[in-house]
């Protein structure tokens, strides 16, 4: 029985490589056939000699597991080149030229790839560390230098190693990204993200590479930018189109993150992404749907994207998610409807035709999430400029009651949008009376100078409510309302335009109620209006005269009785 000889050690392989190089380089100078090809090979051999020399001076090079494969492969390539050299210098060799050309080209390709791998390994810096290939996994508190070295080591294994090396390197990379949120920016800077994206095409590494890219795209602005600049969007969309359920979810998450940057929106159209994302919205998992509609929402402000949405019958799909999607998808769909409705009359008409208003009202009734409610209200506001929608909303007691509820109890954003909607509705006296409780909140909102248009909308809504006699009586009986009104009339206070406060006085005196006039006078409105008349504030003179006339009448009436 014969014993098998142990494989050469890395040091022995390196010595054999160095020895062969020392004879092969000068031998190529005497070759006269195929001079161009041999010149290229000679140049690469000279580069290899330099790299081998550099490698031999590193104290821990022999500990690196990648070299256990790389060095023997290099030696095998050199031996193949030695054989080709001998044949080209042998006058008795009679094989065809085309065969020799092909052999030389293949050997040159092998040598070139192995040179790149060796150069990458040397430049990574991992050979300067003992057992660099099994560096301990960095913790979130690790020094930046240690983290950088670990990242370079991971990407070196990815680019040079075999299947198992790549698998373990991807595991380490994903673990790092999951455990340390701040690591993504450094990975984007130190790692070869383009190579990571290319692994999408390798079945054995597709899931891990998509996972890593998805995390990078979502982790930070810098890592997201790097993924996009390295060409990640197109391959991600291909995964969305044809990947497994799990990969679709990760890829759509990454696409949504990339499209969150407005500068990247154009690329969705360039890669044909709209129909791909709409297909996911139609039939994808709830998670994938949420990210897909999020990506569409992100780019819907781009005209080319909107054209594509129209051509691909995307509006029914988007409107459908208002009631069939997850909570997150519903919110994003409402936001998308807002963008589309505010862009053109065409999209408003299609949304209305697809029962978009009814679905928005249903979601408004069902949801309690402030962000979802905000997007729903904005969408309704965009549609409410259409006469048919305005009439429907004006006749809906439930909707009007909801607007009043948001004005009195909602956050500032919900108050603002609700006021804008309510101000433009033509509601009947019964509904005006039913929501009289929001008049105090409308007065409060008039004190805010921003956003632009809020004061005007609050005034318009309030004046509409004050056309009802009982609402006027309720208003003047409320001490807080009267105190605010007098402060607004005060010439020394400028937060609210005086024409607005004067308009409220006019509304309160509509119908000639002595009770309202008396309360206005008792609160101090007469003196304020007199000063505003002297300042020539629009409407102040007429309001002052009406208030003054009634005041004199009351005085004479009391004197006659005495």
PyMOL commands that set and color helices and strands:
alter all, ss='L'
color gray80, all
select helices_A, chain A and resi 10-28+35-56+61-63+67-88+97-124+126-128+132-134+144-160+163-179+183-190+193-201+203-219+221-229+232-242+245-259+262-270+273-283+286-299+303-311+314-324+327-341+345-353+356-366+370-383+387-394+397-409+412-423+429-434+436-445+454-465+469-477+479-489+498-508+514-523+525-534+540-561
alter helices_A, ss='H'
color red, helices_A
deselect
rebuild
show_as cartoon
